[in-house]
Amino acid sequence: MNRGNFGCLALIGIISGAITIFAFVSGRSSLKEALNWLSTPSHDTNLGAQNDHPAESSQISDSQNHSELSPEKLNEVLATVAQTNNLDQDLLACVMDVEGRADADEARRVGSNLNALMVRYHDNLALALAAYKSGPEAVDKYHGIPPDQQTREFVSSVIHGFNIRVLRRRGAQQKQQSVDSVTDP
C-alpha cells in the first residue's frame, strides 16, 4: 500500500481539534507558548541509524551526507528518501523539522526507521512516531503512546506540522485547479 497520500487520512477528524490536542498533550497553556515550543528543536531519538537502501545512497552525494543542506537540496533528498521508503515527503520533512535536522544521513535514517515502524504498527502514524521517539519497546509496553511528556510532545508536534503541510498542499492544488479551469476553454 502506498502511504504517499496518508496525510489525507490523517486530516480526517484531527484538524478541528489539532490545537486543542496539541495543547492538551504538550501541557501548553496558550497558543503563543505552544508556537514557541514548536520552534524549539527536540532531542535525539533512541533508534540507531542504518541505510538499507544502497540505490538511494548513490543518488545523494557524499558531500551532502554529513553537513547541513540548503532548503532546495534538502527538499531533493527528502523526495528521494520518501519515495524509497514509501513515505509522504511532508511527513518526513516534519520529523526532520521537529528534530532540528537537515542532513542527508539523518534523512535516510529517519526514512528507514519510520518506514519500518509504519509497517510494524500497521500504518498507525501516532504509534510509529511514538516508537521512533521512545522505542518500540515502550509503545508495546504501554499498548500505545508512552506517558512521558517528551514523546507525547514529539508525536503531537509532528502530526500538527504534517496536517498544516497537507492543508497547504491541498490549498495549492485547489488553487492550481481553479487557475487551470479558468484558462481551459
C-alpha positions as CSV (number, residue, x, y, z in Angstrom):
1,M,0.0,0.0,0.0
2,N,1.4,3.4,-0.9
3,R,1.4,5.7,2.1
4,G,2.1,8.8,-0.1
5,N,-1.4,10.1,0.5
6,F,-1.5,9.2,4.2
7,G,-1.9,12.9,5.0
8,C,-5.5,12.9,3.7
9,L,-6.4,10.2,6.1
10,A,-4.6,11.9,9.0
11,L,-6.5,15.0,8.5
12,I,-9.9,13.5,9.0
13,G,-11.1,14.2,12.5
14,I,-7.9,15.8,13.5
15,I,-7.9,19.3,12.0
16,S,-10.7,20.8,14.1
17,G,-9.1,19.7,17.3
18,A,-5.4,19.9,16.4
19,I,-4.6,22.9,18.5
20,T,-6.6,21.6,21.4
21,I,-5.0,18.2,21.2
22,F,-1.5,19.8,20.9
23,A,-2.2,22.0,24.0
24,F,-3.5,19.0,26.0
25,V,-0.8,16.6,25.0
26,S,2.1,19.0,25.4
27,G,0.7,20.7,28.5
28,R,1.0,24.2,26.9
29,S,-1.4,26.7,28.4
30,S,-1.6,29.1,25.5
31,L,-1.2,29.2,21.7
32,K,1.8,31.6,22.0
33,E,3.5,29.2,24.4
34,A,2.7,26.2,22.1
35,L,4.1,28.0,19.0
36,N,7.3,29.0,20.9
37,W,7.7,25.4,21.9
38,L,7.2,24.2,18.3
39,S,10.0,26.4,17.1
40,T,12.5,24.7,19.5
41,P,14.4,21.7,18.2
42,S,13.7,18.4,20.0
43,H,16.3,16.0,21.4
44,D,17.8,12.9,19.7
45,T,15.9,9.7,19.3
46,N,16.7,6.2,20.7
47,L,16.8,4.4,17.4
48,G,20.1,3.7,15.6
49,A,20.8,4.5,12.0
50,Q,21.2,2.0,9.2
51,N,20.9,2.6,5.5
52,D,19.1,-0.3,4.0
53,H,18.8,1.4,0.6
54,P,22.1,1.4,-1.4
55,A,20.4,2.8,-4.5
56,E,19.2,5.8,-2.5
57,S,22.8,6.4,-1.3
58,S,24.1,6.6,-4.8
59,Q,21.7,9.3,-5.6
60,I,22.9,11.5,-2.8
61,S,26.5,12.7,-3.0
62,D,28.9,12.1,-0.1
63,S,29.4,15.9,0.3
64,Q,25.7,16.2,1.2
65,N,25.8,13.4,3.8
66,H,27.4,15.0,6.9
67,S,26.6,18.6,6.5
68,E,23.5,20.8,6.7
69,L,21.8,21.1,3.3
70,S,20.3,24.1,1.7
71,P,16.5,24.1,1.6
72,E,16.5,23.1,-2.1
73,K,19.0,20.3,-1.7
74,L,17.2,19.1,1.5
75,N,13.9,19.0,-0.5
76,E,15.6,16.9,-3.2
77,V,17.0,14.5,-0.6
78,L,13.6,14.2,1.2
79,A,11.9,13.5,-2.0
80,T,14.3,10.6,-2.8
81,V,14.2,9.2,0.7
82,A,10.4,9.5,0.9
83,Q,9.9,7.7,-2.4
84,T,12.4,5.0,-1.5
85,N,10.7,4.4,1.9
86,N,7.1,4.7,0.7
87,L,6.5,7.8,2.9
88,D,4.9,11.1,2.4
89,Q,7.6,13.7,1.9
90,D,5.8,16.2,4.1
91,L,5.8,13.7,7.0
92,L,9.5,13.1,6.6
93,A,10.1,16.9,6.5
94,C,8.1,17.4,9.7
95,V,10.1,14.8,11.6
96,M,13.3,16.4,10.4
97,D,11.9,19.9,11.4
98,V,10.9,18.8,14.9
99,E,14.3,17.2,15.4
100,G,16.0,20.3,14.0
101,R,18.0,18.2,11.5
102,A,18.8,19.0,7.9
103,D,21.4,16.5,6.6
104,A,21.2,13.6,4.2
105,D,22.4,10.9,6.6
106,E,19.7,11.9,9.1
107,A,17.0,12.0,6.4
108,R,18.0,8.4,5.3
109,R,18.0,7.2,9.0
110,V,14.6,8.9,9.7
111,G,13.1,7.5,6.5
112,S,14.3,4.0,7.0
113,N,13.3,3.8,10.7
114,L,9.9,5.4,10.1
115,N,9.1,3.1,7.2
116,A,9.9,0.1,9.4
117,L,7.8,1.4,12.2
118,M,4.9,2.2,10.0
119,V,4.9,-1.4,8.8
120,R,5.2,-2.7,12.3
121,Y,2.3,-0.6,13.6
122,H,0.1,-1.2,10.5
123,D,0.3,2.5,9.3
124,N,-0.7,3.9,12.6
125,L,1.2,7.2,12.4
126,A,0.9,8.1,16.1
127,L,2.3,4.7,17.3
128,A,5.0,4.8,14.7
129,L,6.1,8.3,15.7
130,A,6.0,7.3,19.4
131,A,8.1,4.2,18.7
132,Y,10.5,6.3,16.7
133,K,10.9,8.7,19.7
134,S,10.9,6.4,22.7
135,G,11.5,3.0,21.1
136,P,9.1,0.2,20.1
137,E,9.5,-1.5,23.5
138,A,7.9,1.5,25.2
139,V,5.0,1.6,22.8
140,D,4.5,-2.2,23.2
141,K,4.7,-1.9,27.0
142,Y,2.1,0.7,27.2
143,H,0.0,-0.6,24.3
144,G,0.0,2.9,22.9
145,I,1.8,6.2,23.2
146,P,4.0,6.2,26.3
147,P,3.0,8.6,29.0
148,D,6.3,10.6,29.0
149,Q,5.9,14.3,28.0
150,Q,8.8,14.3,25.6
151,T,7.3,11.5,23.4
152,R,3.7,13.0,23.6
153,E,5.0,16.4,22.5
154,F,7.0,14.9,19.7
155,V,4.1,12.9,18.3
156,S,1.8,15.9,18.7
157,S,4.2,18.3,17.0
158,V,4.9,16.1,14.0
159,I,1.2,15.4,13.4
160,H,0.3,19.0,13.8
161,G,3.1,20.1,11.4
162,F,2.2,17.4,9.0
163,N,-1.5,18.4,9.0
164,I,-0.5,22.0,8.3
165,R,1.7,21.0,5.4
166,V,-1.0,18.8,3.9
167,L,-3.6,21.6,4.2
168,R,-1.2,24.0,2.4
169,R,-0.5,21.4,-0.3
170,R,-4.3,20.8,-0.8
171,G,-4.8,24.6,-1.0
172,A,-2.1,25.0,-3.6
173,Q,-3.6,22.1,-5.6
174,Q,-7.1,23.6,-5.4
175,K,-5.8,27.0,-6.4
176,Q,-4.0,25.4,-9.4
177,Q,-7.1,23.6,-10.4
178,S,-9.1,26.8,-10.3
179,V,-6.5,28.5,-12.5
180,D,-6.5,25.6,-14.9
181,S,-10.3,25.6,-15.2
182,V,-10.4,29.3,-16.0
183,T,-7.6,29.1,-18.6
184,D,-9.0,26.0,-20.3
185,P,-11.8,26.8,-22.9
